[in-house]
Amino acid sequence: MQNAVEAYSQNAKISSTPRELEATLLLKSASQLQAIKDEWNESGGQLGTVLHYNRQLWTVFVSSVYSDENKLPLEIKNNIASLGAFIFQHSLSVLSDPQPEKLTPLININREIAAGLHSAA
């Protein structure tokens, strides 16, 4: 989790808004997942590392959603928490039965959320 927090902190200095930062990190993770999927046979032991990074990122998102400073409506907070739960469960499924096509939902979720954050910024 420390890597995700460090990446979040480092990128915070570069991005102008928290939404842009979140979108950037989600796109980075989606890109890493896509690279593993595209180079499945050559990716070696990178799957666990990339899934771990994505889970750490989502852990930070889900944790921050329920902070007192977060003013999002409860429904949106719950939706993000549900997405986070899916990310965690699906990541374990990928690790227990690795198949490249199982990365597609994780990639798509990260890209869609990033697109939404960019449009809201």
Backbone as a chain_set.jsonl record, in Angstrom:
{"seq": "MQNAVEAYSQNAKISSTPRELEATLLLKSASQLQAIKDEWNESGGQLGTVLHYNRQLWTVFVSSVYSDENKLPLEIKNNIASLGAFIFQHSLSVLSDPQPEKLTPLININREIAAGLHSAA", "coords": {"N": [[0.824, -1.182, 0.0], [2.05, 1.13, 0.555], [3.452, 1.895, -1.769], [1.403, 2.763, -3.488], [0.426, 4.932, -2.041], [2.709, 6.54, -2.019], [3.002, 7.009, -4.783], [0.645, 8.387, -5.226], [1.107, 10.666, -3.662], [3.419, 11.75, -4.892], [2.482, 12.295, -7.474], [0.572, 14.143, -6.845], [1.843, 16.53, -6.594], [2.29, 17.209, -9.19], [-0.145, 17.165, -10.604], [-3.027, 19.25, -11.071], [-5.489, 19.142, -9.807], [-7.241, 17.123, -7.358], [-8.96, 15.284, -8.612], [-7.878, 15.058, -11.188], [-5.455, 13.875, -10.533], [-6.318, 11.419, -9.431], [-7.527, 10.328, -11.712], [-5.285, 10.122, -13.382], [-3.72, 8.237, -11.987], [-5.425, 6.012, -12.056], [-5.5, 5.556, -14.814], [-2.823, 4.948, -15.233], [-2.608, 2.525, -13.845], [-4.471, 1.018, -15.31], [-3.151, 0.964, -17.747], [-0.862, -0.519, -17.082], [-2.073, -2.977, -16.444], [-3.193, -3.56, -18.942], [-0.877, -3.89, -20.462], [0.175, -6.222, -19.326], [-1.843, -7.992, -20.058], [-1.686, -7.831, -22.887], [0.857, -8.794, -23.367], [0.946, -11.389, -22.394], [2.259, -13.984, -22.352], [4.891, -13.214, -22.135], [5.064, -11.723, -19.867], [5.912, -12.717, -17.468], [6.509, -12.775, -13.993], [5.051, -10.5, -13.388], [2.316, -10.113, -13.077], [1.209, -10.429, -10.441], [2.398, -8.256, -9.128], [1.392, -6.035, -10.523], [-1.369, -6.33, -10.151], [-1.407, -6.066, -7.395], [-0.593, -3.38, -7.075], [-2.825, -2.127, -8.256], [-4.858, -2.921, -6.473], [-3.936, -1.649, -4.145], [-4.184, 1.012, -4.897], [-6.982, 1.195, -5.199], [-7.662, 0.652, -2.574], [-6.824, 2.965, -1.291], [-8.552, 4.804, -2.555], [-11.12, 3.865, -1.743], [-10.885, 4.098, 1.025], [-10.514, 6.867, 1.29], [-12.916, 7.849, 0.416], [-14.729, 7.581, 2.479], [-13.853, 9.363, 4.359], [-14.143, 12.096, 6.662], [-13.835, 14.539, 5.417], [-14.657, 14.186, 2.839], [-17.085, 15.083, 0.62], [-18.858, 13.819, -1.046], [-22.031, 12.521, -2.195], [-23.816, 10.02, -0.32], [-24.727, 7.821, -1.828], [-22.98, 7.758, -4.048], [-20.585, 7.334, -2.702], [-21.093, 4.774, -1.702], [-21.308, 3.373, -4.115], [-18.683, 3.557, -5.08], [-17.372, 2.147, -3.078], [-18.513, -0.358, -3.514], [-17.516, -0.923, -6.074], [-14.814, -1.03, -5.399], [-14.84, -3.315, -3.728], [-15.505, -5.233, -5.64], [-13.219, -5.045, -7.277], [-11.226, -5.968, -5.505], [-12.097, -8.619, -4.984], [-12.222, -9.705, -7.583], [-9.58, -9.463, -8.396], [-8.333, -11.339, -6.75], [-9.5, -13.599, -7.834], [-8.343, -13.583, -10.375], [-5.685, -14.022, -9.683], [-5.871, -16.581, -8.584], [-6.692, -18.121, -10.712], [-5.168, -17.532, -13.285], [-5.8, -15.795, -16.246], [-5.604, -14.088, -19.287], [-7.858, -12.678, -20.318], [-9.373, -12.179, -18.091], [-8.467, -9.857, -17.036], [-9.667, -7.785, -18.318], [-12.172, -6.627, -17.188], [-11.1, -5.188, -14.976], [-9.379, -3.388, -16.212], [-11.212, -1.951, -17.8], [-12.931, -0.808, -15.846], [-11.151, 0.901, -14.456], [-10.437, 2.639, -16.556], [-12.939, 3.756, -17.258], [-13.763, 5.028, -14.883], [-11.681, 6.864, -14.66], [-12.152, 8.387, -16.983], [-14.602, 9.537, -16.287], [-13.781, 11.065, -14.1], [-12.06, 12.864, -15.384], [-13.885, 14.244, -16.999], [-15.391, 15.491, -15.09], [-13.69, 17.236, -13.949]], "CA": [[0.0, 0.0, 0.0], [2.95, 2.274, 0.614], [3.759, 2.325, -3.131], [0.272, 3.529, -4.011], [0.39, 6.208, -1.325], [3.829, 7.338, -2.518], [2.668, 7.444, -6.139], [-0.403, 9.381, -5.069], [1.744, 11.879, -3.146], [4.309, 12.308, -5.902], [1.688, 12.849, -8.568], [-0.202, 15.281, -6.344], [2.626, 17.726, -6.837], [2.264, 17.478, -10.623], [-1.527, 17.393, -11.034], [-3.569, 20.481, -10.524], [-6.635, 18.871, -8.949], [-7.287, 15.729, -6.894], [-9.622, 14.451, -9.621], [-6.904, 14.776, -12.251], [-4.506, 12.932, -9.963], [-6.974, 10.115, -9.365], [-7.674, 9.844, -13.084], [-3.948, 9.757, -13.861], [-3.32, 6.981, -11.339], [-6.264, 4.935, -12.597], [-5.033, 5.28, -16.176], [-1.529, 4.273, -15.104], [-2.877, 1.138, -13.469], [-5.115, 0.374, -16.465], [-2.095, 0.749, -18.733], [-0.052, -1.645, -16.606], [-2.886, -4.188, -16.609], [-3.306, -3.814, -20.375], [0.425, -4.398, -20.918], [0.245, -7.622, -18.897], [-2.781, -8.732, -20.906], [-1.179, -7.856, -24.262], [2.118, -9.546, -23.417], [0.67, -12.41, -21.389], [3.279, -15.027, -22.286], [6.193, -12.625, -21.836], [4.978, -10.846, -18.694], [6.597, -13.332, -16.329], [5.896, -12.65, -12.676], [4.55, -9.139, -13.18], [0.876, -10.081, -12.819], [0.958, -10.183, -9.021], [2.836, -6.898, -8.798], [0.462, -5.069, -11.121], [-2.642, -6.464, -9.427], [-1.184, -5.512, -6.056], [-0.631, -1.922, -7.226], [-4.212, -1.726, -8.502], [-5.589, -3.089, -5.21], [-3.504, -0.576, -3.243], [-4.808, 2.235, -5.39], [-8.394, 1.15, -4.838], [-7.75, 0.738, -1.115], [-6.722, 4.396, -0.979], [-9.795, 5.445, -3.006], [-12.246, 3.476, -0.893], [-10.648, 4.691, 2.349], [-10.697, 8.318, 1.246], [-14.327, 8.153, 0.159], [-15.467, 7.645, 3.737], [-13.273, 10.322, 5.294], [-15.065, 13.18, 7.026], [-13.67, 15.66, 4.49], [-15.234, 13.855, 1.544], [-18.456, 15.61, 0.567], [-19.672, 13.113, -2.04], [-23.273, 11.937, -1.686], [-23.676, 8.655, 0.203], [-24.931, 6.86, -2.914], [-21.734, 7.667, -4.819], [-19.624, 6.681, -1.818], [-21.41, 3.342, -1.679], [-20.965, 2.816, -5.429], [-17.224, 3.426, -5.128], [-17.03, 1.038, -2.183], [-18.905, -1.594, -4.203], [-16.513, -1.144, -7.116], [-13.605, -1.471, -4.712], [-15.031, -4.709, -3.309], [-15.397, -6.049, -6.845], [-11.806, -5.031, -7.673], [-10.489, -6.846, -4.598], [-12.534, -10.008, -5.206], [-11.851, -10.134, -8.932], [-8.122, -9.6, -8.41], [-8.034, -12.653, -6.162], [-9.912, -14.586, -8.83], [-7.31, -13.596, -11.426], [-4.49, -14.644, -9.124], [-6.096, -18.011, -8.355], [-6.859, -18.764, -12.016], [-4.721, -16.496, -14.216], [-6.171, -15.815, -17.657], [-5.497, -12.684, -19.721], [-9.155, -12.023, -20.516], [-9.924, -11.799, -16.794], [-8.005, -8.508, -16.708], [-10.502, -6.807, -19.025], [-13.039, -5.811, -16.325], [-10.298, -4.27, -14.167], [-8.923, -2.345, -17.134], [-12.363, -1.131, -18.189], [-13.388, -0.021, -14.694], [-10.199, 1.989, -14.23], [-10.553, 3.621, -17.65], [-14.235, 4.453, -17.18], [-13.739, 5.934, -13.746], [-10.756, 7.951, -15.04], [-12.854, 9.249, -17.945], [-15.579, 10.299, -15.512], [-13.064, 12.064, -13.3], [-11.587, 13.909, -16.303], [-15.003, 15.07, -17.463], [-15.907, 16.257, -13.956], [-12.646, 18.183, -13.485]], "C": [[0.872, 1.253, 0.0], [3.278, 2.797, -0.777], [2.638, 3.174, -3.709], [0.19, 4.889, -3.342], [1.512, 7.116, -1.815], [3.542, 7.864, -3.922], [1.623, 8.552, -6.093], [0.216, 10.711, -4.63], [2.63, 12.543, -4.181], [3.532, 12.954, -7.029], [0.856, 14.04, -8.121], [0.524, 16.588, -6.606], [2.542, 18.154, -8.3], [0.86, 17.866, -11.08], [-2.087, 18.641, -10.372], [-4.788, 20.251, -9.641], [-6.59, 17.415, -8.485], [-7.953, 14.795, -7.921], [-8.675, 14.087, -10.755], [-5.875, 13.757, -11.78], [-5.101, 11.525, -9.928], [-7.122, 9.511, -10.752], [-6.338, 9.371, -13.643], [-3.508, 8.424, -13.276], [-4.14, 5.797, -11.841], [-5.828, 4.557, -14.008], [-3.679, 4.583, -16.17], [-1.742, 2.8, -14.784], [-3.534, 0.38, -14.623], [-4.083, 0.052, -17.538], [-1.207, -0.43, -18.346], [-0.795, -2.972, -16.79], [-3.0, -4.566, -18.087], [-2.005, -4.396, -20.924], [0.594, -5.871, -20.532], [-0.643, -8.477, -19.797], [-2.223, -8.898, -22.317], [0.068, -8.72, -24.417], [2.074, -10.71, -22.433], [1.803, -13.428, -21.248], [4.651, -14.489, -21.905], [6.205, -11.858, -20.515], [5.619, -11.44, -17.446], [5.821, -13.176, -15.036], [5.31, -11.294, -12.381], [3.071, -9.071, -12.811], [0.577, -9.737, -11.362], [1.306, -8.769, -8.611], [1.842, -5.857, -9.301], [-0.909, -5.143, -10.439], [-2.539, -5.876, -8.021], [-1.245, -3.976, -6.095], [-2.075, -1.442, -7.402], [-5.05, -1.85, -7.224], [-5.211, -1.997, -4.21], [-4.154, 0.75, -3.62], [-6.278, 2.288, -4.982], [-8.608, 1.178, -3.329], [-7.702, 2.198, -0.68], [-8.018, 5.103, -1.372], [-10.948, 5.145, -2.062], [-12.089, 4.093, 0.496], [-10.943, 6.183, 2.342], [-12.157, 8.712, 1.03], [-15.097, 8.341, 1.464], [-14.824, 8.557, 4.775], [-14.28, 11.448, 5.543], [-15.0, 14.351, 6.054], [-14.344, 15.423, 3.142], [-16.712, 14.225, 1.536], [-19.329, 14.94, -0.501], [-20.961, 12.601, -1.407], [-23.057, 10.47, -1.293], [-23.821, 7.605, -0.901], [-23.65, 6.669, -3.744], [-20.651, 6.994, -3.983], [-19.849, 5.172, -1.804], [-21.076, 2.668, -3.008], [-19.457, 2.605, -5.558], [-16.771, 2.269, -4.241], [-17.383, -0.303, -2.828], [-17.931, -1.93, -5.327], [-15.203, -1.64, -6.501], [-13.696, -2.919, -4.279], [-14.926, -5.646, -4.508], [-13.942, -6.159, -7.287], [-11.02, -6.018, -6.819], [-10.816, -8.314, -4.87], [-12.068, -10.515, -6.57], [-10.335, -10.312, -9.056], [-7.695, -10.939, -7.823], [-8.402, -13.776, -7.116], [-8.877, -14.712, -9.942], [-6.06, -14.3, -10.917], [-4.66, -16.151, -8.945], [-6.247, -18.788, -9.658], [-6.478, -17.757, -13.101], [-5.107, -16.767, -15.669], [-6.184, -14.368, -18.13], [-6.839, -11.979, -19.861], [-9.802, -11.602, -19.2], [-9.462, -10.406, -16.357], [-8.905, -7.429, -17.311], [-11.429, -6.01, -18.106], [-12.271, -4.799, -15.473], [-9.814, -3.094, -15.006], [-10.071, -1.389, -17.46], [-12.864, -0.254, -17.041], [-12.448, 1.159, -14.469], [-10.316, 3.067, -15.304], [-11.84, 4.415, -17.567], [-14.281, 5.437, -16.021], [-12.828, 7.128, -14.052], [-11.429, 8.917, -16.004], [-13.882, 10.117, -17.238], [-14.925, 11.385, -14.679], [-12.54, 13.198, -14.186], [-12.723, 14.82, -16.736], [-15.578, 15.936, -16.341], [-14.925, 17.321, -13.483], [-12.83, 19.561, -14.068]], "O": [[0.469, 2.303, -0.499], [3.377, 4.009, -0.968], [2.896, 4.192, -4.35], [-0.086, 5.892, -4.001], [1.306, 8.314, -2.008], [3.807, 9.029, -4.218], [1.71, 9.533, -6.832], [-0.122, 11.763, -5.174], [2.599, 13.764, -4.335], [3.883, 14.04, -7.489], [0.473, 14.866, -8.95], [-0.102, 17.628, -6.814], [2.705, 19.334, -8.611], [0.702, 18.802, -11.864], [-1.682, 19.031, -9.277], [-5.094, 21.094, -8.798], [-5.975, 16.572, -9.137], [-7.542, 13.645, -8.07], [-8.667, 12.95, -11.227], [-5.471, 12.878, -12.541], [-4.461, 10.56, -10.345], [-6.871, 8.322, -10.946], [-6.27, 8.334, -14.304], [-2.979, 7.575, -13.994], [-3.606, 4.704, -12.03], [-5.792, 3.377, -14.356], [-3.419, 3.722, -17.011], [-1.119, 1.931, -15.394], [-3.189, -0.773, -14.884], [-4.137, -1.007, -18.162], [-0.846, -1.245, -19.195], [-0.214, -3.961, -17.235], [-2.915, -5.741, -18.442], [-2.034, -5.298, -21.761], [1.097, -6.67, -21.322], [-0.242, -9.553, -20.241], [-2.281, -9.991, -22.88], [0.301, -9.305, -25.475], [3.047, -10.978, -21.728], [2.253, -13.701, -20.136], [5.489, -15.239, -21.402], [7.26, -11.389, -20.089], [5.844, -10.726, -16.469], [4.615, -13.417, -14.993], [5.089, -10.965, -11.215], [2.621, -8.055, -12.28], [-0.225, -8.844, -11.088], [0.584, -8.151, -7.83], [1.498, -4.916, -8.586], [-1.531, -4.112, -10.184], [-3.484, -5.261, -7.526], [-1.878, -3.356, -5.241], [-2.493, -0.469, -6.775], [-5.864, -0.974, -6.931], [-6.076, -1.478, -3.504], [-4.61, 1.504, -2.761], [-6.756, 3.305, -4.479], [-9.63, 1.678, -2.858], [-8.457, 2.614, 0.199], [-8.531, 5.918, -0.604], [-11.666, 6.049, -1.633], [-13.068, 4.56, 1.078], [-11.55, 6.706, 3.277], [-12.573, 9.801, 1.426], [-16.009, 9.164, 1.541], [-15.207, 8.529, 5.945], [-15.157, 11.705, 4.718], [-15.982, 15.073, 5.879], [-14.573, 16.369, 2.389], [-17.49, 13.732, 2.352], [-20.41, 15.434, -0.822], [-20.985, 12.283, -0.218], [-22.217, 9.778, -1.869], [-23.104, 6.605, -0.899], [-23.293, 5.544, -4.094], [-19.886, 6.177, -4.496], [-18.899, 4.393, -1.885], [-20.616, 1.526, -3.029], [-19.012, 1.586, -6.087], [-15.885, 1.503, -4.619], [-16.634, -1.272, -2.7], [-17.564, -3.091, -5.509], [-14.568, -2.556, -7.023], [-12.74, -3.676, -4.441], [-14.335, -6.721, -4.412], [-13.48, -7.247, -7.633], [-10.238, -6.811, -7.343], [-9.917, -9.148, -4.973], [-11.574, -11.637, -6.683], [-9.87, -11.218, -9.748], [-6.794, -11.594, -8.348], [-7.702, -14.786, -7.197], [-8.572, -15.816, -10.395], [-5.447, -15.086, -11.64], [-3.71, -16.912, -9.13], [-5.96, -19.984, -9.703], [-7.35, -17.193, -13.761], [-4.787, -17.812, -16.236], [-6.724, -13.504, -17.44], [-6.943, -10.792, -19.551], [-10.692, -10.751, -19.198], [-10.009, -9.841, -15.41], [-8.896, -6.285, -16.855], [-11.472, -4.787, -18.237], [-12.738, -3.678, -15.27], [-9.84, -1.947, -14.56], [-9.913, -0.17, -17.401], [-13.186, 0.916, -17.249], [-12.902, 2.292, -14.308], [-10.298, 4.26, -15.002], [-11.833, 5.627, -17.784], [-14.783, 6.552, -16.165], [-13.169, 8.269, -13.739], [-11.293, 10.132, -15.86], [-14.02, 11.3, -17.55], [-15.449, 12.492, -14.565], [-12.572, 14.362, -13.786], [-12.546, 16.035, -16.831], [-16.177, 16.98, -16.598], [-15.286, 18.206, -12.707], [-12.044, 20.464, -13.779]]}, "num_chains": 1, "name": "protein.A"}
